[in-house]
Amino acid sequence: MLRAGLQKTSLVDYPGTVAAVVFLPACNFRCPWCHNGSLVEPSEATEDSLIPIETINGLLQKRRTVLEGVVITGGEPTLRQELPELIRLYKSLGYKVKLDTNGSKPDVLAALFTHEATRPDYIALDLKLAPHRYPELGGSEGALIKSIDLIQTSGIDHEYRTIALPQGHLTEKDIESLAHHIDERSPWFFSPFKPGNCLDPSWDFFPSPSTEALERLANVARSLGKTVYVRGLKK
């Protein structure tokens, strides 16, 4: 039986939409800065702390008058065989569905896009490093580029998300390489790495990048004609 995490209400995870967030366990990437490490490699204790998906679905059925959307995130949702049925169910309940993905499973995305009942209404694609560096995380350049192409030609509203990493781990050349593959119309959100609860504990000792370093990366994307926003900075 699938068990998942649940945030009952979010005003920030789905643009312009009051939504619940469903966290599906397991991920095929090993990003050392990941803050959802308990979902990347769920332990028995983590599994016990998650909620049966049937319980989550029942709650979402009851909250249709309060919520407008459901965000399916992870972990990496495209690893779960239950994903198409979950999207189908939530859309049948009248929800808009947003899917968060690392772009590692273009075949799954292609299958979802084929049928209206399983097509997400919005997609957030994480752009982590230059495509040729994806093997560092457990991914592949080809899968990412194919996923980008599928999303851009799907007609589905989408956004891109990038975390500005410490210690120069993400470079201006990474941004240039990523920018080469993505469209100019859709928003590209940059946010700073924040230490704490990282998958690799050594990353907990790295400082957040400076505002100047974050803006420098964002300005590279802007200079290449992308629609860029910065969020998560302290005011």
N, CA, C and O of each residue as an XYZ file, in Angstrom:
940
protein
N       0.846     -1.196      0.000
C       0.000      0.000      0.000
C       0.884      1.250      0.000
O       1.780      1.388      0.833
N       0.625      2.145     -0.931
C       1.368      3.397     -1.007
C       1.058      4.281      0.187
O      -0.101      4.467      0.558
N       2.119      4.827      0.785
C       1.992      5.808      1.849
C       2.693      7.078      1.383
O       3.702      7.010      0.682
N       2.167      8.226      1.766
C       2.701      9.490      1.279
C       2.613     10.551      2.366
O       1.920     10.379      3.369
N       3.331     11.654      2.147
C       3.224     12.801      3.032
C       2.147     13.738      2.536
O       1.767     13.698      1.365
N       1.653     14.584      3.427
C       0.587     15.509      3.058
C       0.751     16.846      3.758
O       0.919     16.902      4.976
N       0.703     17.913      2.991
C       0.515     19.261      3.524
C      -0.905     19.671      3.145
O      -1.224     19.807      1.964
N      -1.743     19.863      4.139
C      -3.171     20.027      3.866
C      -3.489     21.283      3.073
O      -4.410     21.287      2.256
N      -2.734     22.347      3.308
C      -3.017     23.600      2.623
C      -1.729     24.342      2.327
O      -0.877     24.483      3.205
N      -1.577     24.820      1.097
C      -0.442     25.644      0.706
C      -0.928     26.778     -0.185
O      -1.767     26.586     -1.065
N      -0.383     27.958      0.062
C      -0.700     29.116     -0.766
C       0.445     29.457     -1.718
O       0.343     30.408     -2.494
N       1.538     28.686     -1.664
C       2.726     29.056     -2.436
C       3.198     27.982     -3.417
O       3.993     28.287     -4.306
N       2.743     26.761     -3.289
C       3.287     25.680     -4.112
C       2.668     25.585     -5.505
O       3.264     25.007     -6.414
N       1.478     26.149     -5.669
C       0.793     26.120     -6.965
C       0.396     27.559     -7.263
O      -0.485     28.095     -6.593
N       1.019     28.199     -8.247
C       0.790     29.630     -8.481
C      -0.687     29.989     -8.603
O      -1.412     29.435     -9.430
N      -1.116     30.927     -7.762
C      -2.475     31.431     -7.820
C      -3.538     30.452     -7.388
O      -4.719     30.654     -7.670
N      -3.140     29.392     -6.707
C      -4.075     28.309     -6.385
C      -3.896     27.854     -4.942
O      -2.774     27.607     -4.499
N      -4.994     27.743     -4.215
C      -4.961     27.151     -2.882
C      -4.931     25.639     -3.065
O      -5.845     25.057     -3.648
N      -3.887     25.015     -2.568
C      -3.676     23.603     -2.913
C      -3.203     22.792     -1.712
O      -2.625     23.322     -0.763
N      -3.466     21.497     -1.784
C      -2.823     20.524     -0.915
C      -1.583     20.006     -1.625
O      -1.507     20.029     -2.853
N      -0.613     19.538     -0.847
C       0.615     19.002     -1.425
C       0.775     17.554     -0.981
O       0.795     17.257      0.214
N       0.890     16.654     -1.960
C       1.070     15.229     -1.691
C       2.514     14.864     -2.033
O       2.964     15.068     -3.161
N       3.238     14.320     -1.044
C       4.644     13.972     -1.198
C       4.781     12.463     -1.392
O       4.553     11.692     -0.460
N       5.154     12.043     -2.602
C       5.342     10.625     -2.875
C       6.791     10.232     -2.596
O       7.708     10.947     -3.002
N       7.013      9.109     -1.912
C       8.374      8.732     -1.516
C       9.178      8.120     -2.652
O       8.630      7.619     -3.634
N      10.507      8.178     -2.485
C      11.529      7.591     -3.356
C      11.959      8.577     -4.441
O      11.142      9.284     -5.030
N      13.267      8.597     -4.682
C      13.838      9.434     -5.734
C      15.030      8.702     -6.335
O      15.731      7.960     -5.648
N      15.247      8.920     -7.617
C      16.361      8.290     -8.317
C      17.581      9.205     -8.405
O      18.615      8.799     -8.936
N      17.480     10.425     -7.896
C      18.620     11.331     -7.828
C      19.187     11.329     -6.409
O      18.505     10.970     -5.449
N      20.436     11.734     -6.304
C      21.089     11.855     -5.004
C      21.746     13.234     -4.908
O      22.966     13.352     -4.794
N      20.916     14.258     -4.958
C      21.412     15.629     -4.838
C      21.840     15.852     -3.390
O      21.003     15.746     -2.493
N      23.088     16.151     -3.134
C      23.555     16.235     -1.747
C      22.885     17.341     -0.945
O      22.837     17.277      0.283
N      22.369     18.353     -1.634
C      21.724     19.478     -0.956
C      20.239     19.256     -0.681
O      19.587     20.122     -0.099
N      19.699     18.116     -1.088
C      18.257     17.864     -0.975
C      17.797     17.955      0.479
O      18.441     17.419      1.381
N      16.663     18.647      0.695
C      16.100     18.784      2.038
C      15.026     17.736      2.327
O      14.506     17.665      3.440
N      14.702     16.933      1.337
C      13.697     15.877      1.523
C      14.354     14.506      1.572
O      13.853     13.539      0.997
N      15.476     14.438      2.265
C      16.243     13.196      2.299
C      15.452     12.007      2.804
O      15.686     10.878      2.374
N      14.515     12.249      3.712
C      13.722     11.139      4.244
C      12.821     10.535      3.186
O      12.388      9.390      3.318
N      12.532     11.299      2.128
C      11.718     10.772      1.035
C      12.563     10.186     -0.089
O      12.062      9.406     -0.900
N      13.840     10.555     -0.142
C      14.723     10.021     -1.175
C      14.972      8.535     -0.935
O      14.842      7.711     -1.841
N      15.327      8.217      0.288
C      15.556      6.821      0.685
C      14.755      6.558      1.955
O      15.316      6.557      3.050
N      13.453      6.336      1.821
C      12.606      6.221      3.008
C      13.015      5.053      3.901
O      13.160      3.921      3.440
N      13.194      5.346      5.163
C      13.483      4.301      6.137
C      12.165      3.716      6.629
O      11.088      4.221      6.310
N      12.266      2.662      7.398
C      11.054      2.067      7.963
C      10.333      3.074      8.857
O       9.103      3.130      8.882
N      11.117      3.868      9.592
C      10.510      4.889     10.457
C       9.792      5.946      9.637
O       8.710      6.402     10.004
N      10.417      6.338      8.502
C       9.771      7.318      7.632
C       8.475      6.767      7.074
O       7.446      7.443      7.088
N       8.525      5.551      6.589
C       7.321      4.926      6.035
C       6.190      4.913      7.063
O       5.030      5.153      6.729
N       6.545      4.629      8.314
C       5.530      4.583      9.362
C       4.921      5.950      9.625
O       3.771      6.051     10.051
N       5.698      7.007      9.371
C       5.199      8.361      9.621
C       4.338      8.893      8.479
O       3.654      9.905      8.632
N       4.375      8.210      7.335
C       3.569      8.636      6.189
C       2.134      8.134      6.330
O       1.826      7.307      7.188
N       1.275      8.654      5.471
C      -0.163      8.405      5.574
C      -0.601      7.500      4.418
O      -0.173      7.723      3.286
N      -1.427      6.503      4.660
C      -1.946      5.693      3.549
C      -2.602      6.587      2.503
O      -3.354      7.501      2.840
N      -2.315      6.320      1.246
C      -2.833      7.193      0.182
C      -4.355      7.202      0.175
O      -4.966      8.198     -0.210
N      -4.971      6.104      0.597
C      -6.436      6.075      0.644
C      -6.965      7.103      1.649
O      -8.006      7.719      1.419
N      -6.246      7.286      2.761
C      -6.639      8.283      3.750
C      -6.496      9.688      3.179
O      -7.372     10.532      3.368
N      -5.387      9.938      2.477
C      -5.167     11.240      1.844
C      -6.251     11.520      0.819
O      -6.806     12.618      0.776
N      -6.553     10.526     -0.007
C      -7.563     10.719     -1.045
C      -8.935     11.000     -0.446
O      -9.700     11.806     -0.974
N      -9.237     10.333      0.652
C     -10.510     10.588      1.317
C     -10.588     11.998      1.852
O     -11.635     12.640      1.770
N      -9.481     12.491      2.404
C      -9.444     13.855      2.921
C      -9.604     14.864      1.787
O     -10.321     15.855      1.928
N      -8.940     14.611      0.671
C      -9.047     15.532     -0.466
C     -10.464     15.543     -1.035
O     -10.927     16.575     -1.520
N     -11.138     14.430     -0.980
C     -12.520     14.390     -1.435
C     -13.396     15.296     -0.568
O     -14.316     15.945     -1.067
N     -13.107     15.333      0.716
C     -13.907     16.143      1.634
C     -13.579     17.633      1.530
O     -14.409     18.478      1.865
N     -12.358     17.957      1.064
C     -11.909     19.355      1.082
C     -12.079     20.060     -0.259
O     -11.433     21.078     -0.508
N     -12.925     19.539     -1.109
C     -13.107     20.133     -2.432
C     -13.678     21.543     -2.384
O     -13.475     22.325     -3.313
N     -14.391     21.875     -1.312
C     -14.948     23.227     -1.202
C     -13.923     24.219     -0.669
O     -14.150     25.428     -0.709
N     -12.801     23.719     -0.171
C     -11.768     24.573      0.420
C     -10.573     24.743     -0.516
O      -9.988     25.822     -0.608
N     -10.225     23.664     -1.205
C      -9.034     23.646     -2.050
C      -9.392     23.756     -3.521
O     -10.489     23.391     -3.944
N      -8.426     24.275     -4.301
C      -8.601     24.366     -5.753
C      -7.685     23.410     -6.512
O      -7.972     23.028     -7.646
N      -6.575     23.030     -5.870
C      -5.608     22.207     -6.581
C      -4.889     21.228     -5.681
O      -4.974     21.285     -4.454
N      -4.174     20.322     -6.339
C      -3.316     19.354     -5.654
C      -1.960     19.375     -6.337
O      -1.865     19.275     -7.561
N      -0.911     19.507     -5.535
C       0.459     19.417     -6.025
C       0.979     18.015     -5.704
O       0.939     17.577     -4.555
N       1.463     17.325     -6.724
C       2.071     16.008     -6.522
C       3.573     16.176     -6.661
O       4.078     16.531     -7.726
N       4.280     15.916     -5.564
C       5.709     16.137     -5.534
C       6.379     14.947     -4.863
O       5.766     13.888     -4.729
N       7.627     15.107     -4.442
C       8.309     13.957     -3.870
C       9.455     14.351     -2.979
O       9.438     15.384     -2.310
N      10.489     13.461     -2.994
C      10.718     12.374     -3.911
C      10.596     12.764     -5.382
O      10.620     13.942     -5.737
N      10.467     11.758     -6.212
C      10.237     11.954     -7.640
C       8.981     11.197     -8.038
O       8.998      9.969     -8.122
N       7.879     11.926     -8.286
C       6.586     11.279     -8.523
C       6.548     10.348     -9.730
O       5.795      9.374     -9.737
N       7.364     10.641    -10.762
C       7.276      9.828    -11.977
C       7.837      8.425    -11.789
O       7.758      7.604    -12.703
N       8.403      8.138    -10.623
C       8.844      6.777    -10.321
C       7.699      5.889     -9.866
O       7.830      4.665     -9.857
N       6.580      6.491     -9.490
C       5.490      5.740     -8.870
C       4.482      5.277     -9.915
O       3.967      6.082    -10.690
N       4.208      3.989     -9.932
C       3.239      3.454    -10.882
C       1.838      3.964    -10.597
O       0.967      3.916    -11.465
N       1.616      4.458     -9.370
C       0.289      4.967     -9.006
C       0.015      6.365     -9.543
O      -1.117      6.842     -9.464
N       1.038      7.038    -10.093
C       0.885      8.444    -10.484
C      -0.256      8.696    -11.463
O      -1.064      9.590    -11.212
N      -0.366      7.956    -12.565
C      -1.470      8.254    -13.492
C      -2.841      8.166    -12.833
O      -3.707      9.004    -13.084
N      -3.041      7.158    -11.993
C      -4.338      6.993    -11.347
C      -4.596      8.121    -10.347
O      -5.736      8.559    -10.192
N      -3.558      8.589     -9.674
C      -3.734      9.701     -8.741
C      -4.143     10.971     -9.483
O      -5.058     11.675     -9.056
N      -3.467     11.261    -10.587
C      -3.840     12.447    -11.366
C      -5.276     12.320    -11.858
O      -6.060     13.266    -11.779
N      -5.609     11.135    -12.368
C      -6.967     10.898    -12.861
C      -7.999     11.128    -11.752
O      -9.030     11.761    -11.980
N      -7.721     10.616    -10.562
C      -8.646     10.774     -9.448
C      -8.800     12.234     -9.056
O      -9.922     12.719     -8.909
N      -7.684     12.945     -8.884
C      -7.771     14.323     -8.411
C      -8.467     15.217     -9.436
O      -9.214     16.123     -9.067
N      -8.221     14.963    -10.719
C      -8.914     15.752    -11.738
C     -10.413     15.427    -11.758
O     -11.241     16.306    -11.996
N     -10.748     14.171    -11.509
C     -12.167     13.794    -11.487
C     -12.898     14.442    -10.315
O     -14.115     14.624    -10.357
N     -12.139     14.793     -9.258
C     -12.719     15.472     -8.106
C     -12.836     16.984     -8.335
O     -13.337     17.713     -7.478
N     -12.373     17.440     -9.486
C     -12.479     18.851     -9.821
C     -11.247     19.678     -9.506
O     -11.269     20.903     -9.627
N     -10.165     19.008     -9.099
C      -8.943     19.725     -8.771
C      -8.099     19.989    -10.014
O      -8.098     19.198    -10.957
N      -7.390     21.101    -10.002
C      -6.276     21.296    -10.917
C      -5.076     20.575    -10.307
O      -4.898     20.573     -9.089
N      -4.254     19.963    -11.164
C      -3.141     19.151    -10.674
C      -1.822     19.727    -11.178
O      -1.634     19.935    -12.376
N      -0.921     19.976    -10.244
C       0.448     20.397    -10.571
C       1.392     19.238    -10.265
O       1.281     18.588     -9.226
N       2.312     18.995    -11.178
C       3.298     17.928    -11.015
C       4.683     18.536    -10.911
O       5.085     19.319    -11.772
N       5.421     18.181     -9.857
C       6.822     18.556     -9.718
C       7.678     17.378    -10.165
O       7.420     16.239     -9.774
N       8.705     17.644    -10.988
C       9.524     16.543    -11.488
C      10.961     16.963    -11.714
O      11.249     18.140    -11.928
N      11.871     15.986    -11.664
C      13.274     16.248    -11.981
C      13.585     15.967    -13.451
O      14.724     16.136    -13.884
N      12.583     15.540    -14.218
C      12.780     15.350    -15.646
C      13.525     14.091    -16.031
O      14.026     13.987    -17.151
N      13.605     13.138    -15.128
C      14.401     11.933    -15.394
C      13.631     10.845    -16.131
O      14.226      9.875    -16.600
N      12.301     10.998    -16.238
C      11.478      9.946    -16.835
C      10.602     10.503    -17.966
O       9.384     10.594    -17.819
N      11.217     10.871    -19.082
C      10.423     11.431    -20.181
C       9.372     10.466    -20.719
O       8.330     10.904    -21.207
N       9.630      9.155    -20.638
C       8.644      8.198    -21.116
C       7.373      8.257    -20.282
O       6.270      8.108    -20.808
N       7.532      8.476    -18.979
C       6.361      8.604    -18.108
C       5.607      9.882    -18.440
O       4.379      9.871    -18.517
N       6.323     10.979    -18.636
C       5.667     12.236    -18.995
C       4.905     12.090    -20.308
O       3.767     12.546    -20.424
N       5.529     11.460    -21.286
C       4.876     11.289    -22.584
C       3.572     10.516    -22.437
O       2.572     10.859    -23.069
N       3.576      9.474    -21.607
C       2.368      8.676    -21.397
C       1.290      9.497    -20.694
O       0.113      9.406    -21.044
N       1.682     10.294    -19.711
C       0.711     11.138    -19.012
C       0.063     12.140    -19.958
O      -1.138     12.395    -19.882
N       0.872     12.705    -20.852
C       0.372     13.753    -21.743
C      -0.575     13.215    -22.809
O      -1.312     13.980    -23.431
N      -0.557     11.916    -23.018
C      -1.345     11.319    -24.097
C      -2.848     11.392    -23.838
O      -3.636     11.488    -24.779
N      -3.248     11.347    -22.566
C      -4.663     11.299    -22.216
C      -5.045     12.502    -21.366
O      -4.349     12.839    -20.409
N      -6.140     13.139    -21.712
C      -6.570     14.333    -20.989
C      -6.760     14.051    -19.507
O      -6.485     14.914    -18.674
N      -7.220     12.869    -19.174
C      -7.503     12.538    -17.776
C      -6.241     12.462    -16.930
O      -6.312     12.585    -15.707
N      -5.078     12.260    -17.566
C      -3.832     12.154    -16.805
C      -2.853     13.297    -17.108
O      -1.715     13.279    -16.640
N      -3.290     14.276    -17.879
C      -2.424     15.420    -18.186
C      -2.420     16.388    -16.997
O      -3.478     16.888    -16.617
N      -1.266     16.660    -16.409
C      -1.227     17.682    -15.366
C      -1.658     19.033    -15.948
O      -1.538     19.277    -17.148
N      -2.153     19.886    -15.082
C      -2.544     21.230    -15.510
C      -1.384     22.207    -15.422
O      -1.417     23.283    -16.017
N      -0.361     21.823    -14.676
C       0.807     22.691    -14.484
C       1.977     21.790    -14.103
O       1.798     20.794    -13.404
N       3.173     22.144    -14.565
C       4.366     21.347    -14.277
C       5.482     22.266    -13.802
O       5.709     23.334    -14.370
N       6.167     21.840    -12.762
C       7.397     22.499    -12.326
C       8.558     21.547    -12.577
O       8.586     20.436    -12.046
N       9.508     21.982    -13.380
C      10.677     21.172    -13.719
C      11.903     21.747    -13.028
O      12.258     22.907    -13.237
N      12.543     20.936    -12.212
C      13.765     21.365    -11.537
C      14.946     21.287    -12.502
O      15.181     20.258    -13.136
N      15.677     22.387    -12.599
C      16.912     22.440    -13.383
C      18.060     22.576    -12.393
O      18.224     23.622    -11.766
N      18.844     21.529    -12.255
C      19.794     21.453    -11.143
C      21.208     21.873    -11.514
O      21.838     22.659    -10.806
N      21.697     21.347    -12.620
C      23.044     21.619    -13.105
C      22.984     21.641    -14.633
O      21.937     21.357    -15.216
N      24.082     21.972    -15.272
C      24.133     21.844    -16.728
C      23.771     20.411    -17.119
O      24.146     19.470    -16.420
N      23.049     20.235    -18.223
C      22.610     18.880    -18.589
C      23.729     17.845    -18.605
O      23.518     16.707    -18.185
N      24.908     18.216    -19.078
C      25.989     17.222    -19.158
C      26.502     16.810    -17.779
O      27.252     15.840    -17.666
N      26.107     17.538    -16.722
C      26.540     17.199    -15.359
C      25.515     16.334    -14.622
O      25.746     15.955    -13.473
N      24.403     16.021    -15.255
C      23.368     15.255    -14.552
C      23.828     13.880    -14.065
O      23.317     13.408    -13.049
N      24.765     13.219    -14.740
C      25.250     11.954    -14.177
C      25.841     12.098    -12.774
O      25.892     11.119    -12.029
N      26.288     13.297    -12.400
C      26.789     13.517    -11.039
C      25.703     13.240     -9.993
O      26.001     12.895     -8.850
N      24.436     13.397    -10.406
C      23.313     13.264     -9.484
C      22.597     11.932     -9.616
O      21.735     11.596     -8.804
N      22.960     11.170    -10.653
C      22.274      9.908    -10.917
C      21.328      9.987    -12.093
O      20.595      9.037    -12.368
N      21.335     11.123    -12.800
C      20.461     11.297    -13.949
C      21.226     11.205    -15.253
O      22.369     10.750    -15.286
N      20.580     11.647    -16.340
C      21.249     11.640    -17.641
C      20.876     12.892    -18.421
O      19.773     13.423    -18.299
N      21.817     13.339    -19.214
C      21.606     14.527    -20.044
C      20.456     14.303    -21.021
O      19.597     15.169    -21.185
N      20.442     13.147    -21.663
C      19.424     12.880    -22.672
C      18.014     12.899    -22.117
O      17.101     13.436    -22.744
N      17.831     12.307    -20.931
C      16.496     12.272    -20.330
C      16.013     13.671    -19.999
O      14.850     14.000    -20.230
N      16.903     14.502    -19.456
C      16.504     15.869    -19.119
C      16.083     16.638    -20.357
O      15.029     17.274    -20.369
N      16.900     16.583    -21.397
C      16.597     17.353    -22.606
C      15.308     16.855    -23.254
O      14.516     17.659    -23.745
N      15.092     15.564    -23.263
C      13.855     15.029    -23.826
C      12.652     15.476    -23.007
O      11.605     15.796    -23.570
N      12.788     15.502    -21.689
C      11.684     15.953    -20.832
C      11.384     17.426    -21.070
O      10.221     17.822    -21.139
N      12.428     18.237    -21.196
C      12.232     19.658    -21.487
C      11.448     19.817    -22.781
O      10.485     20.581    -22.838
N      11.856     19.101    -23.816
C      11.174     19.198    -25.111
C       9.714     18.763    -25.012
O       8.831     19.409    -25.576
N       9.462     17.673    -24.299
C       8.092     17.186    -24.145
C       7.213     18.211    -23.430
O       6.084     18.472    -23.845
N       7.740     18.782    -22.360
C       6.972     19.748    -21.581
C       6.691     21.001    -22.407
O       5.582     21.534    -22.380
N       7.692     21.463    -23.135
C       7.532     22.700    -23.902
C       6.576     22.545    -25.065
O       5.942     23.519    -25.471
N       6.455     21.351    -25.608
C       5.558     21.141    -26.748
C       4.198     20.593    -26.335
O       3.340     20.352    -27.184
N       4.000     20.395    -25.038
C       2.762     19.780    -24.551
C       1.585     20.740    -24.500
O       0.430     20.314    -24.496
N       1.876     22.043    -24.459
C       0.809     23.021    -24.268
C       0.420     23.198    -22.811
O      -0.501     23.957    -22.508
N       1.099     22.513    -21.907
C       0.820     22.605    -20.476
C       1.621     23.762    -19.882
O       2.817     23.886    -20.144
N       0.973     24.603    -19.089
C       1.690     25.677    -18.406
C       2.775     25.077    -17.522
O       2.571     24.041    -16.890
N       3.922     25.732    -17.483
C       5.024     25.166    -16.717
C       5.973     26.252    -16.236
O       5.955     27.389    -16.707
N       6.800     25.856    -15.279
C       7.841     26.731    -14.761
C       9.107     25.914    -14.570
O       9.076     24.685    -14.514
N      10.226     26.632    -14.471
C      11.510     26.011    -14.179
C      11.986     26.521    -12.822
O      11.681     27.647    -12.432
N      12.746     25.672    -12.096
C      13.219     26.045    -10.762
C      14.680     25.659    -10.612
O      15.078     24.543    -10.948
N      15.465     26.581    -10.109
C      16.879     26.321     -9.896
C      17.293     26.838     -8.528
O      16.935     27.951     -8.143
N      18.052     26.023     -7.792
C      18.609     26.432     -6.504
C      20.039     26.894     -6.731
O      20.865     26.160     -7.274
N      20.323     28.136     -6.303
C      21.693     28.646     -6.351
C      22.487     27.974     -5.242
O      22.182     28.151     -4.063
N      23.491     27.212     -5.610
C      24.213     26.369     -4.672
C      25.456     27.053     -4.112
O      26.000     27.960     -4.742
N      25.906     26.628     -2.941
C      27.090     27.235     -2.323
C      28.383     26.738     -2.947
O      28.391     25.802     -3.747
N      29.462     27.379     -2.566
C      30.812     26.946     -2.945
C      31.014     26.912     -4.460
O      31.854     26.160     -4.954
N      30.261     27.707     -5.188
C      30.409     27.745     -6.633
C      30.023     26.458     -7.325
O      30.461     26.199     -8.445
N      29.188     25.628     -6.658
C      28.835     24.326     -7.229
C      27.969     24.476     -8.484
O      27.995     23.623     -9.371
N      27.211     25.559     -8.545
C      26.435     25.893     -9.745
C      27.062     27.136    -10.350
O      27.185     28.160     -9.677
N      27.460     27.057    -11.609
C      28.221     28.143    -12.221
C      27.409     28.882    -13.288
O      26.338     28.436    -13.699
N      27.946     30.013    -13.718
C      27.314     30.756    -14.803
C      27.276     29.923    -16.077
O      26.337     30.041    -16.864
N      28.276     29.091    -16.287
C      28.270     28.222    -17.470
C      27.148     27.180    -17.384
O      26.569     26.807    -18.404
N      26.841     26.711    -16.168
C      25.699     25.815    -15.999
C      24.417     26.506    -16.452
O      23.606     25.922    -17.171
N      24.244     27.750    -16.026
C      23.031     28.490    -16.378
C      22.957     28.711    -17.887
O      21.894     28.558    -18.489
N      24.075     29.067    -18.489
C      24.095     29.248    -19.947
C      23.698     27.964    -20.661
O      22.937     27.995    -21.628
N      24.210     26.842    -20.187
C      23.906     25.559    -20.814
C      22.431     25.213    -20.673
O      21.805     24.762    -21.632
N      21.870     25.421    -19.483
C      20.444     25.154    -19.270
C      19.581     26.092    -20.111
O      18.586     25.669    -20.701
N      19.965     27.359    -20.160
C      19.167     28.352    -20.879
C      19.044     28.012    -22.357
O      18.057     28.360    -23.006
N      20.037     27.342    -22.869
C      20.023     26.973    -24.287
C      18.831     26.075    -24.634
O      18.394     26.042    -25.785
N      18.313     25.358    -23.654
C      17.283     24.345    -23.922
C      15.863     24.782    -23.574
O      14.909     24.120    -23.982
N      15.695     25.877    -22.832
C      14.351     26.186    -22.331
C      13.747     27.398    -23.033
O      14.456     28.222    -23.610
N      12.431     27.482    -22.968
C      11.728     28.553    -23.665
C      11.828     29.857    -22.881
O      12.178     29.867    -21.701
N      11.513     30.950    -23.562
C      11.639     32.278    -22.963
C      10.364     32.726    -22.266
O      10.403     33.629    -21.430
N       9.235     32.111    -22.595
C       7.942     32.565    -22.080
C       7.694     32.130    -20.651
O       7.138     32.889    -19.857
N       8.101     30.914    -20.315
C       7.748     30.356    -19.012
C       8.689     30.872    -17.923
O       9.871     31.096    -18.184
N       8.173     31.064    -16.701
C       9.005     31.617    -15.634
C      10.090     30.649    -15.181
O       9.894     29.434    -15.127
N      11.230     31.227    -14.860
C      12.362     30.476    -14.328
C      12.673     31.079    -12.963
O      13.123     32.221    -12.871
N      12.434     30.312    -11.910
C      12.589     30.795    -10.547
C      13.942     30.375     -9.977
O      14.320     29.205    -10.033
N      14.654     31.345     -9.434
C      15.913     31.093     -8.752
C      15.714     31.311     -7.254
O      15.108     32.301     -6.845
N      16.218     30.397     -6.445
C      16.136     30.543     -4.995
C      17.460     30.088     -4.377
O      18.180     29.296     -4.985
N      17.789     30.572     -3.185
C      19.076     30.236     -2.589
C      19.063     28.904     -1.843
O      18.069     28.548     -1.210
N      20.158     28.182     -1.923
C      20.370     27.034     -1.060
C      20.335     27.482      0.395
O      20.858     28.540      0.746
N      19.712     26.663      1.233
C      19.700     26.925      2.666
C      20.144     25.662      3.395
O      19.572     24.593      3.182
N      21.150     25.772      4.246
C      21.659     24.579      4.939
C      20.653     24.063      5.959
O      19.802     24.799      6.459
N      20.779     22.772      6.248
C      19.915     22.154      7.248
C      19.184     20.952      6.697
O      18.468     21.064      5.702
N      19.352     19.808      7.326
C      18.649     18.578      6.956
C      18.969     18.128      5.533
O      18.110     17.577      4.845
N      20.199     18.362      5.093
C      20.586     17.969      3.737
C      20.817     16.454      3.659
O      21.167     15.809      4.647
N      20.613     15.916      2.469
C      20.843     14.493      2.253
C      22.281     14.123      2.603
O      22.524     13.101      3.244
N      23.227     14.950      2.184
C      24.616     14.804      2.584
C      24.860     15.747      3.757
O      24.888     16.961      3.559
N      25.037     15.233      4.962
C      25.149     16.100      6.140
C      26.268     17.131      6.047
O      26.201     18.170      6.704
N      27.292     16.866      5.245
C      28.383     17.836      5.131
C      27.900     19.148      4.524
O      28.493     20.200      4.760
N      26.820     19.086      3.741
C      26.282     20.301      3.141
C      25.593     21.191      4.172
O      25.357     22.369      3.904
N      25.272     20.658      5.331
C      24.654     21.474      6.374
C      25.600     22.545      6.894
O      25.167     23.491      7.552
N      26.901     22.402      6.602
C      27.881     23.364      7.079
C      28.224     24.418      6.024
O      29.016     25.325      6.281
N      27.628     24.294      4.843
C      27.859     25.301      3.812
C      26.918     26.490      4.044
O      25.761     26.290      4.414
N      27.388     27.700      3.834
C      26.505     28.865      3.982
C      25.621     29.039      2.747
O      25.930     28.534      1.668
N      24.538     29.748      2.925
C      23.729     30.124      1.771
C      24.546     31.045      0.877
O      25.367     31.813      1.378
N      24.340     30.986     -0.436
C      25.058     31.912     -1.311
C      24.609     33.343     -1.030
O      23.484     33.571     -0.586
N      25.467     34.273     -1.283
C      25.118     35.674     -1.071
C      24.044     36.118     -2.061
O      23.838     35.498     -3.104
N      23.379     37.192     -1.709
C      22.391     37.760     -2.627
C      23.041     38.109     -3.956
O      22.456     37.911     -5.021
N      24.259     38.631     -3.879
C      24.974     39.013     -5.101
C      25.255     37.796     -5.977
O      25.127     37.865     -7.200
N      25.636     36.683     -5.355
C      25.922     35.468     -6.128
C      24.660     34.932     -6.786
O      24.690     34.482     -7.932
N      23.556     34.981     -6.058
C      22.282     34.516     -6.606
C      21.847     35.402     -7.765
O      21.449     34.907     -8.819
N      21.925     36.716     -7.565
C      21.519     37.637     -8.623
C      22.416     37.511     -9.846
O      21.962     37.706    -10.973
N      23.681     37.189     -9.631
C      24.593     37.039    -10.755
C      24.156     35.877    -11.653
O      24.173     35.993    -12.878
N      23.768     34.770    -11.042
C      23.276     33.640    -11.831
C      21.968     33.994    -12.538
O      21.785     33.697    -13.719
N      21.065     34.632    -11.797
C      19.778     35.012    -12.389
C      19.977     35.972    -13.554
O      19.262     35.891    -14.553
N      20.938     36.874    -13.436
C      21.163     37.852    -14.504
C      21.736     37.208    -15.755
O      21.521     37.704    -16.862
N      22.462     36.108    -15.592
C      22.927     35.375    -16.772
C      21.726     34.884    -17.573
O      21.683     35.019    -18.796
N      20.747     34.311    -16.861
C      19.551     33.820    -17.544
C      18.762     34.983    -18.155
O      18.242     34.866    -19.265
N      18.675     36.086    -17.442
C      17.967     37.256    -17.982
C      18.634     37.754    -19.253
O      17.964     38.109    -20.223
N      19.957     37.777    -19.237
C      20.689     38.295    -20.403
C      20.478     37.428    -21.638
O      20.707     37.865    -22.766
N      20.038     36.194    -21.409
C      19.774     35.273    -22.523
C      18.296     35.239    -22.890
O      17.847     34.352    -23.616
N      17.540     36.221    -22.379
C      16.154     36.391    -22.784
C      15.146     35.582    -22.005
O      13.992     35.488    -22.423
N      15.537     34.990    -20.883
C      14.611     34.168    -20.111
C      13.800     35.031    -19.144
O      14.218     36.120    -18.751
N      12.634     34.513    -18.776
C      11.744     35.201    -17.836
C      12.090     34.733    -16.425
O      11.671     33.660    -15.990
N      12.854     35.552    -15.729
C      13.503     35.124    -14.481
C      12.929     35.850    -13.269
O      12.676     37.055    -13.304
N      12.731     35.085    -12.199
C      12.319     35.645    -10.918
C      13.206     35.062     -9.833
O      13.658     33.920     -9.921
N      13.445     35.870     -8.808
C      14.220     35.431     -7.654
C      13.296     35.398     -6.450
O      12.550     36.348     -6.214
N      13.337     34.318     -5.690
C      12.521     34.218     -4.510
C      13.314     33.557     -3.383
O      14.337     32.911     -3.612
N      12.815     33.735     -2.162
C      13.448     33.100     -1.018
C      14.542     33.919     -0.381
O      15.218     33.429      0.525
N      14.749     35.173     -0.826
C      15.758     36.021     -0.206
C      15.172     36.678      1.033
O      13.984     36.997      1.080
N      16.020     36.876      2.036
C      15.585     37.564      3.231
C      15.360     39.042      2.923
O      16.164     39.680      2.244
N      14.267     39.562      3.427
C      13.950     40.978      3.192
C      14.489     41.829      4.326
O      14.325     43.049      4.315
